[in-house]
Amino acid sequence: MEEKKMNLRLDVDVRKLEAERLRKGKTKAEEDLDSLKTDYKKLRLSIRTAGLGKTSEQWREEIQEEKNKANRWERKFQEV
């Protein structure tokens, strides 16, 4: 009977340790997730600030506008 009690106590201790390890792992995973979310927000802000978040259509329009400006300047230069 005493041996059974000892085994049960050991089993309880092992379960407690496993539960604590899992809690610590969960806490670490949540911290990592929060950190990733923060990094993602910073990255999205940097992309918007740098203008890199444009669609390919927006880039095509901007390039076309710049080409048109260059052509106008070229014509003005040739006229003079």
N, CA, C and O atoms as CSV, one atom per row, in Angstrom:
chain,resi,resn,atom,element,x,y,z
A,1,MET,N,N,0.812,-1.189,0.000
A,1,MET,CA,C,0.000,0.000,0.000
A,1,MET,C,C,0.860,1.260,0.000
A,1,MET,O,O,0.586,2.203,-0.742
A,2,GLU,N,N,1.909,1.275,0.839
A,2,GLU,CA,C,2.818,2.427,0.881
A,2,GLU,C,C,3.508,2.626,-0.460
A,2,GLU,O,O,3.707,3.754,-0.913
A,3,GLU,N,N,3.864,1.524,-1.079
A,3,GLU,CA,C,4.524,1.611,-2.384
A,3,GLU,C,C,3.585,2.246,-3.404
A,3,GLU,O,O,4.018,3.057,-4.223
A,4,LYS,N,N,2.296,1.881,-3.359
A,4,LYS,CA,C,1.317,2.466,-4.268
A,4,LYS,C,C,1.203,3.965,-4.039
A,4,LYS,O,O,1.154,4.743,-4.992
A,5,LYS,N,N,1.161,4.376,-2.755
A,5,LYS,CA,C,1.070,5.795,-2.424
A,5,LYS,C,C,2.285,6.552,-2.968
A,5,LYS,O,O,2.152,7.636,-3.537
A,6,MET,N,N,3.466,5.963,-2.784
A,6,MET,CA,C,4.686,6.594,-3.254
A,6,MET,C,C,4.651,6.735,-4.781
A,6,MET,O,O,5.000,7.778,-5.334
A,7,ASN,N,N,4.222,5.663,-5.441
A,7,ASN,CA,C,4.129,5.707,-6.907
A,7,ASN,C,C,3.125,6.762,-7.371
A,7,ASN,O,O,3.359,7.470,-8.351
A,8,LEU,N,N,2.012,6.856,-6.655
A,8,LEU,CA,C,1.011,7.868,-7.003
A,8,LEU,C,C,1.555,9.270,-6.788
A,8,LEU,O,O,1.323,10.157,-7.609
A,9,ARG,N,N,2.273,9.480,-5.698
A,9,ARG,CA,C,2.876,10.789,-5.435
A,9,ARG,C,C,3.888,11.137,-6.518
A,9,ARG,O,O,3.937,12.267,-7.004
A,10,LEU,N,N,4.688,10.152,-6.885
A,10,LEU,CA,C,5.664,10.387,-7.957
A,10,LEU,C,C,4.954,10.716,-9.275
A,10,LEU,O,O,5.372,11.599,-10.024
A,11,ASP,N,N,3.888,9.994,-9.529
A,11,ASP,CA,C,3.119,10.241,-10.744
A,11,ASP,C,C,2.533,11.658,-10.741
A,11,ASP,O,O,2.556,12.351,-11.758
A,12,VAL,N,N,2.011,12.074,-9.589
A,12,VAL,CA,C,1.452,13.425,-9.460
A,12,VAL,C,C,2.551,14.459,-9.675
A,12,VAL,O,O,2.355,15.449,-10.379
A,13,ASP,N,N,3.718,14.219,-9.058
A,13,ASP,CA,C,4.837,15.150,-9.217
A,13,ASP,C,C,5.247,15.264,-10.693
A,13,ASP,O,O,5.482,16.362,-11.197
A,14,VAL,N,N,5.327,14.133,-11.362
A,14,VAL,CA,C,5.694,14.133,-12.780
A,14,VAL,C,C,4.662,14.914,-13.590
A,14,VAL,O,O,5.021,15.711,-14.457
A,15,ARG,N,N,3.387,14.683,-13.307
A,15,ARG,CA,C,2.314,15.403,-14.029
A,15,ARG,C,C,2.389,16.907,-13.778
A,15,ARG,O,O,2.188,17.710,-14.689
A,16,LYS,N,N,2.683,17.280,-12.519
A,16,LYS,CA,C,2.806,18.702,-12.198
A,16,LYS,C,C,3.955,19.335,-12.978
A,16,LYS,O,O,3.823,20.432,-13.521
A,17,LEU,N,N,5.076,18.632,-13.023
A,17,LEU,CA,C,6.234,19.141,-13.775
A,17,LEU,C,C,5.915,19.280,-15.264
A,17,LEU,O,O,6.282,20.269,-15.899
A,18,GLU,N,N,5.233,18.282,-15.805
A,18,GLU,CA,C,4.853,18.340,-17.216
A,18,GLU,C,C,3.909,19.509,-17.483
A,18,GLU,O,O,4.047,20.218,-18.479
A,19,ALA,N,N,2.945,19.701,-16.576
A,19,ALA,CA,C,1.992,20.807,-16.729
A,19,ALA,C,C,2.724,22.146,-16.660
A,19,ALA,O,O,2.435,23.044,-17.451
A,20,GLU,N,N,3.652,22.291,-15.740
A,20,GLU,CA,C,4.419,23.534,-15.626
A,20,GLU,C,C,5.260,23.784,-16.883
A,20,GLU,O,O,5.337,24.910,-17.374
A,21,ARG,N,N,5.881,22.729,-17.389
A,21,ARG,CA,C,6.680,22.852,-18.610
A,21,ARG,C,C,5.805,23.288,-19.780
A,21,ARG,O,O,6.204,24.129,-20.585
A,22,LEU,N,N,4.618,22.713,-19.866
A,22,LEU,CA,C,3.692,23.093,-20.934
A,22,LEU,C,C,3.221,24.541,-20.777
A,22,LEU,O,O,3.086,25.257,-21.769
A,23,ARG,N,N,2.973,24.970,-19.559
A,23,ARG,CA,C,2.562,26.367,-19.313
A,23,ARG,C,C,3.664,27.326,-19.751
A,23,ARG,O,O,3.407,28.338,-20.402
A,24,LYS,N,N,4.903,26.982,-19.378
A,24,LYS,CA,C,6.028,27.829,-19.771
A,24,LYS,C,C,6.168,27.862,-21.292
A,24,LYS,O,O,6.436,28.912,-21.875
A,25,GLY,N,N,5.986,26.719,-21.921
A,25,GLY,CA,C,6.060,26.661,-23.387
A,25,GLY,C,C,4.965,27.490,-24.036
A,25,GLY,O,O,5.193,28.166,-25.039
A,26,LYS,N,N,3.778,27.431,-23.456
A,26,LYS,CA,C,2.657,28.211,-23.994
A,26,LYS,C,C,2.936,29.700,-23.848
A,26,LYS,O,O,2.700,30.477,-24.773
A,27,THR,N,N,3.440,30.093,-22.686
A,27,THR,CA,C,3.769,31.503,-22.448
A,27,THR,C,C,4.821,31.979,-23.446
A,27,THR,O,O,4.703,33.070,-24.005
A,28,LYS,N,N,5.844,31.163,-23.667
A,28,LYS,CA,C,6.904,31.514,-24.621
A,28,LYS,C,C,6.335,31.635,-26.024
A,28,LYS,O,O,6.685,32.564,-26.751
A,29,ALA,N,N,5.470,30.718,-26.415
A,29,ALA,CA,C,4.860,30.763,-27.745
A,29,ALA,C,C,4.007,32.022,-27.902
A,29,ALA,O,O,4.010,32.645,-28.963
A,30,GLU,N,N,3.283,32.395,-26.858
A,30,GLU,CA,C,2.460,33.611,-26.918
A,30,GLU,C,C,3.338,34.855,-27.034
A,30,GLU,O,O,3.007,35.781,-27.775
A,31,GLU,N,N,4.456,34.879,-26.304
A,31,GLU,CA,C,5.380,36.008,-26.405
A,31,GLU,C,C,5.970,36.097,-27.810
A,31,GLU,O,O,6.075,37.183,-28.382
A,32,ASP,N,N,6.352,34.954,-28.355
A,32,ASP,CA,C,6.897,34.928,-29.715
A,32,ASP,C,C,5.870,35.417,-30.728
A,32,ASP,O,O,6.199,36.165,-31.649
A,33,LEU,N,N,4.628,34.990,-30.551
A,33,LEU,CA,C,3.562,35.418,-31.457
A,33,LEU,C,C,3.353,36.926,-31.367
A,33,LEU,O,O,3.209,37.592,-32.393
A,34,ASP,N,N,3.336,37.466,-30.161
A,34,ASP,CA,C,3.198,38.913,-29.986
A,34,ASP,C,C,4.349,39.656,-30.660
A,34,ASP,O,O,4.148,40.690,-31.297
A,35,SER,N,N,5.543,39.119,-30.510
A,35,SER,CA,C,6.712,39.740,-31.122
A,35,SER,C,C,6.599,39.710,-32.653
A,35,SER,O,O,6.914,40.693,-33.324
A,36,LEU,N,N,6.152,38.582,-33.191
A,36,LEU,CA,C,5.979,38.484,-34.642
A,36,LEU,C,C,4.922,39.461,-35.138
A,36,LEU,O,O,5.086,40.073,-36.194
A,37,LYS,N,N,3.838,39.608,-34.381
A,37,LYS,CA,C,2.791,40.551,-34.770
A,37,LYS,C,C,3.339,41.975,-34.799
A,37,LYS,O,O,3.049,42.741,-35.717
A,38,THR,N,N,4.131,42.321,-33.789
A,38,THR,CA,C,4.724,43.654,-33.732
A,38,THR,C,C,5.659,43.866,-34.916
A,38,THR,O,O,5.617,44.908,-35.570
A,39,ASP,N,N,6.503,42.875,-35.188
A,39,ASP,CA,C,7.420,42.982,-36.325
A,39,ASP,C,C,6.662,43.112,-37.638
A,39,ASP,O,O,7.062,43.881,-38.513
A,40,TYR,N,N,5.577,42.370,-37.782
A,40,TYR,CA,C,4.767,42.428,-38.999
A,40,TYR,C,C,4.166,43.828,-39.178
A,40,TYR,O,O,4.167,44.373,-40.282
A,41,LYS,N,N,3.654,44.404,-38.081
A,41,LYS,CA,C,3.082,45.753,-38.163
A,41,LYS,C,C,4.144,46.761,-38.573
A,41,LYS,O,O,3.881,47.634,-39.400
A,42,LYS,N,N,5.343,46.651,-38.002
A,42,LYS,CA,C,6.437,47.560,-38.349
A,42,LYS,C,C,6.823,47.399,-39.817
A,42,LYS,O,O,7.069,48.384,-40.514
A,43,LEU,N,N,6.872,46.155,-40.279
A,43,LEU,CA,C,7.224,45.891,-41.671
A,43,LEU,C,C,6.187,46.478,-42.617
A,43,LEU,O,O,6.540,47.106,-43.615
A,44,ARG,N,N,4.900,46.277,-42.307
A,44,ARG,CA,C,3.832,46.832,-43.155
A,44,ARG,C,C,3.916,48.352,-43.201
A,44,ARG,O,O,3.727,48.953,-44.258
A,45,LEU,N,N,4.200,48.979,-42.056
A,45,LEU,CA,C,4.336,50.429,-42.012
A,45,LEU,C,C,5.522,50.879,-42.861
A,45,LEU,O,O,5.426,51.867,-43.589
A,46,SER,N,N,6.633,50.162,-42.770
A,46,SER,CA,C,7.816,50.500,-43.574
A,46,SER,C,C,7.516,50.365,-45.062
A,46,SER,O,O,7.942,51.192,-45.868
A,47,ILE,N,N,6.786,49.325,-45.414
A,47,ILE,CA,C,6.441,49.112,-46.823
A,47,ILE,C,C,5.569,50.250,-47.326
A,47,ILE,O,O,5.779,50.762,-48.426
A,48,ARG,N,N,4.580,50.650,-46.512
A,48,ARG,CA,C,3.703,51.757,-46.914
A,48,ARG,C,C,4.494,53.054,-47.013
A,48,ARG,O,O,4.317,53.826,-47.955
A,49,THR,N,N,5.367,53.290,-46.038
A,49,THR,CA,C,6.158,54.519,-46.007
A,49,THR,C,C,7.077,54.590,-47.225
A,49,THR,O,O,7.244,55.656,-47.819
A,50,ALA,N,N,7.666,53.466,-47.593
A,50,ALA,CA,C,8.588,53.427,-48.725
A,50,ALA,C,C,7.853,53.352,-50.055
A,50,ALA,O,O,8.474,53.476,-51.111
A,51,GLY,N,N,6.557,53.156,-50.021
A,51,GLY,CA,C,5.795,53.076,-51.267
A,51,GLY,C,C,5.900,51.734,-51.954
A,51,GLY,O,O,5.573,51.608,-53.134
A,52,LEU,N,N,6.351,50.740,-51.234
A,52,LEU,CA,C,6.531,49.422,-51.836
A,52,LEU,C,C,5.262,48.592,-51.834
A,52,LEU,O,O,5.236,47.499,-52.400
A,53,GLY,N,N,4.210,49.097,-51.204
A,53,GLY,CA,C,2.975,48.337,-51.102
A,53,GLY,C,C,2.036,48.551,-52.274
A,53,GLY,O,O,0.844,48.259,-52.182
A,54,LYS,N,N,2.575,49.064,-53.381
A,54,LYS,CA,C,1.729,49.342,-54.537
A,54,LYS,C,C,1.455,48.066,-55.325
A,54,LYS,O,O,2.243,47.120,-55.319
A,55,THR,N,N,0.322,48.076,-55.998
A,55,THR,CA,C,0.012,46.956,-56.879
A,55,THR,C,C,0.796,47.127,-58.166
A,55,THR,O,O,1.324,48.207,-58.433
A,56,SER,N,N,0.879,46.074,-58.964
A,56,SER,CA,C,1.608,46.177,-60.225
A,56,SER,C,C,0.952,47.209,-61.146
A,56,SER,O,O,1.636,47.888,-61.913
A,57,GLU,N,N,-0.365,47.320,-61.067
A,57,GLU,CA,C,-1.057,48.326,-61.892
A,57,GLU,C,C,-0.665,49.733,-61.458
A,57,GLU,O,O,-0.451,50.604,-62.301
A,58,GLN,N,N,-0.570,49.960,-60.172
A,58,GLN,CA,C,-0.146,51.274,-59.675
A,58,GLN,C,C,1.280,51.588,-60.112
A,58,GLN,O,O,1.589,52.726,-60.465
A,59,TRP,N,N,2.149,50.578,-60.088
A,59,TRP,CA,C,3.525,50.787,-60.553
A,59,TRP,C,C,3.535,51.108,-62.047
A,59,TRP,O,O,4.272,51.995,-62.478
A,60,ARG,N,N,2.722,50.394,-62.849
A,60,ARG,CA,C,2.666,50.665,-64.290
A,60,ARG,C,C,2.221,52.101,-64.546
A,60,ARG,O,O,2.792,52.794,-65.389
A,61,GLU,N,N,1.196,52.546,-63.815
A,61,GLU,CA,C,0.710,53.917,-63.986
A,61,GLU,C,C,1.790,54.931,-63.631
A,61,GLU,O,O,1.983,55.915,-64.345
A,62,GLU,N,N,2.495,54.690,-62.524
A,62,GLU,CA,C,3.541,55.622,-62.114
A,62,GLU,C,C,4.672,55.653,-63.137
A,62,GLU,O,O,5.194,56.724,-63.446
A,63,ILE,N,N,5.046,54.517,-63.653
A,63,ILE,CA,C,6.105,54.449,-64.655
A,63,ILE,C,C,5.674,55.176,-65.918
A,63,ILE,O,O,6.458,55.913,-66.515
A,64,GLN,N,N,4.420,54.965,-66.325
A,64,GLN,CA,C,3.910,55.638,-67.517
A,64,GLN,C,C,3.916,57.152,-67.336
A,64,GLN,O,O,4.279,57.888,-68.253
A,65,GLU,N,N,3.514,57.617,-66.152
A,65,GLU,CA,C,3.551,59.051,-65.863
A,65,GLU,C,C,4.963,59.594,-65.972
A,65,GLU,O,O,5.180,60.661,-66.546
A,66,GLU,N,N,5.916,58.870,-65.427
A,66,GLU,CA,C,7.317,59.321,-65.498
A,66,GLU,C,C,7.819,59.327,-66.930
A,66,GLU,O,O,8.559,60.228,-67.326
A,67,LYS,N,N,7.423,58.328,-67.713
A,67,LYS,CA,C,7.813,58.313,-69.128
A,67,LYS,C,C,7.218,59.510,-69.858
A,67,LYS,O,O,7.886,60.137,-70.679
A,68,ASN,N,N,5.961,59.824,-69.555
A,68,ASN,CA,C,5.312,60.971,-70.182
A,68,ASN,C,C,6.039,62.267,-69.816
A,68,ASN,O,O,6.251,63.121,-70.676
A,69,LYS,N,N,6.419,62.416,-68.551
A,69,LYS,CA,C,7.171,63.595,-68.129
A,69,LYS,C,C,8.493,63.688,-68.879
A,69,LYS,O,O,8.880,64.756,-69.352
A,70,ALA,N,N,9.178,62.555,-68.979
A,70,ALA,CA,C,10.469,62.542,-69.684
A,70,ALA,C,C,10.283,62.925,-71.147
A,70,ALA,O,O,11.092,63.665,-71.707
A,71,ASN,N,N,9.223,62.424,-71.761
A,71,ASN,CA,C,8.961,62.757,-73.171
A,71,ASN,C,C,8.664,64.243,-73.330
A,71,ASN,O,O,9.134,64.861,-74.286
A,72,ARG,N,N,7.892,64.832,-72.413
A,72,ARG,CA,C,7.602,66.267,-72.487
A,72,ARG,C,C,8.874,67.084,-72.376
A,72,ARG,O,O,9.079,68.039,-73.126
A,73,TRP,N,N,9.732,66.701,-71.430
A,73,TRP,CA,C,10.991,67.422,-71.276
A,73,TRP,C,C,11.868,67.255,-72.520
A,73,TRP,O,O,12.540,68.196,-72.941
A,74,GLU,N,N,11.858,66.079,-73.092
A,74,GLU,CA,C,12.642,65.824,-74.314
A,74,GLU,C,C,12.148,66.721,-75.443
A,74,GLU,O,O,12.954,67.311,-76.162
A,75,ARG,N,N,10.826,66.828,-75.606
A,75,ARG,CA,C,10.264,67.691,-76.667
A,75,ARG,C,C,10.619,69.160,-76.433
A,75,ARG,O,O,10.980,69.877,-77.366
A,76,LYS,N,N,10.510,69.604,-75.151
A,76,LYS,CA,C,10.853,70.986,-74.838
A,76,LYS,C,C,12.319,71.253,-75.146
A,76,LYS,O,O,12.667,72.306,-75.681
A,77,PHE,N,N,13.171,70.301,-74.809
A,77,PHE,CA,C,14.601,70.451,-75.054
A,77,PHE,C,C,14.872,70.556,-76.569
A,77,PHE,O,O,15.690,71.366,-77.004
A,78,GLN,N,N,14.178,69.731,-77.356
A,78,GLN,CA,C,14.389,69.742,-78.810
A,78,GLN,C,C,13.851,71.033,-79.443
A,78,GLN,O,O,14.395,71.506,-80.442
A,79,GLU,N,N,12.801,71.594,-78.875
A,79,GLU,CA,C,12.232,72.829,-79.399
A,79,GLU,C,C,13.185,73.999,-79.190
A,79,GLU,O,O,13.222,74.926,-79.999
A,80,VAL,N,N,13.941,73.959,-78.126
A,80,VAL,CA,C,14.863,75.058,-77.805
A,80,VAL,C,C,16.135,74.818,-78.559
A,80,VAL,O,O,17.073,75.608,-78.455
